[in-house]
């Protein structure tokens, strides 16, 4: 394959062991262009470090694409609109990121006329499906190369190879694998490989620093998080600011148990303070401002949206259809939500909105009402029960 040295290959490069192995080995055969996509969680120093390491691996060029705003606009916005928590628990922190990373990387590969694209996924998990599906859909003519998956490499084999190439960067695995992004941080460890043990406190990146309760107010406009404590900013910046405040309370920790795309069960720990607070605050505002049928049908479609996103089906046109529904449902979802941050948890206090359907001008739940008479209520109830009465009489 020596003639491939003239051919461009783009690699999805994170700087970890798997992508480092790919960069070193593939650089012997191709002109390798390493790309990493920042969907939140990278500091400028970390990006510089990843770039420096990439060149040590023999790549021709390195590029870091800032996709935080793209990630919010294309995915996170709809996860908030849909109040999406997979299996009522997980805000799809990492799986949502992978979709945008894959799209950005393949678009970059097309822009430099690369003939090959590589990623460091193994054959065991979800990410191989997400990357491959996006790559082959958007650029069917670009060949996908996956050394770790194809060679069935163990971690130790990768370490031994890199050391033999003179690259020794303390690859011995840290006890916990942490993946940080705008919408949360995943935490994997030996405990999450089995079903019975929790992650220890020390495994979570954010430790408890504040114990005195703190009130915060999230302002939404048509479903978008436009201000934190009355300070307006872009939603993605508000999310980052909220996370800095709330993570000091060690809020947002949990373990998600779910089904992989390949049909196996998996566990992953996560901390997602801003994601969980934003979703719960938004959902409370919707409970006050949407009709019961809007809420019911939103819940149904949102569940499908989260599932399809998780399964790598982001490019299916049904996703744009559901996004249009979710966007339209947010017309009246504007107002302030106040909540209290506490050690390890938070409580929702209440909302203020001009679209609040609890308006006392019509009636107060369980109290006197002004909109109908007692006779109206009795007649309504009689008709409401009509079909049940007929069914029970016919089928005695």
HELIX and SHEET records of a PDB file:
HELIX    1   1 UNK A    2  UNK A    6  5                                   5    
HELIX    2   2 UNK A   17  UNK A   27  1                                  11    
HELIX    3   3 UNK A   44  UNK A   56  1                                  13    
HELIX    4   4 UNK A   68  UNK A   71  1                                   4    
HELIX    5   5 UNK A   72  UNK A   76  3                                   5    
HELIX    6   6 UNK A   77  UNK A   81  1                                   5    
HELIX    7   7 UNK A   93  UNK A  111  1                                  19    
HELIX    8   8 UNK A  127  UNK A  138  1                                  12    
HELIX    9   9 UNK A  147  UNK A  151  1                                   5    
HELIX   10  10 UNK A  155  UNK A  164  1                                  10    
HELIX   11  11 UNK A  190  UNK A  193  5                                   4    
HELIX   12  12 UNK A  201  UNK A  203  5                                   3    
HELIX   13  13 UNK A  235  UNK A  247  1                                  13    
HELIX   14  14 UNK A  273  UNK A  289  1                                  17    
HELIX   15  15 UNK A  292  UNK A  310  1                                  19    
HELIX   16  16 UNK A  317  UNK A  328  1                                  12    
HELIX   17  17 UNK A  374  UNK A  384  1                                  11    
HELIX   18  18 UNK A  386  UNK A  394  1                                   9    
SHEET    1   A 5 UNK A  61  UNK A  66  0                                        
SHEET    2   A 5 UNK A  31  UNK A  38  1                                        
SHEET    3   A 5 UNK A   8  UNK A  12  1                                        
SHEET    4   A 5 UNK A 116  UNK A 118  1                                        
SHEET    5   A 5 UNK A 143  UNK A 145  1                                        
SHEET    1   B 4 UNK A 177  UNK A 181  0                                        
SHEET    2   B 4 UNK A 184  UNK A 188 -1                                        
SHEET    3   B 4 UNK A 265  UNK A 271 -1                                        
SHEET    4   B 4 UNK A 253  UNK A 259 -1                                        
SHEET    1   C 5 UNK A 231  UNK A 232  0                                        
SHEET    2   C 5 UNK A 224  UNK A 228 -1                                        
SHEET    3   C 5 UNK A 214  UNK A 221 -1                                        
SHEET    4   C 5 UNK A 335  UNK A 342 -1                                        
SHEET    5   C 5 UNK A 345  UNK A 352 -1                                        
END                                                                             
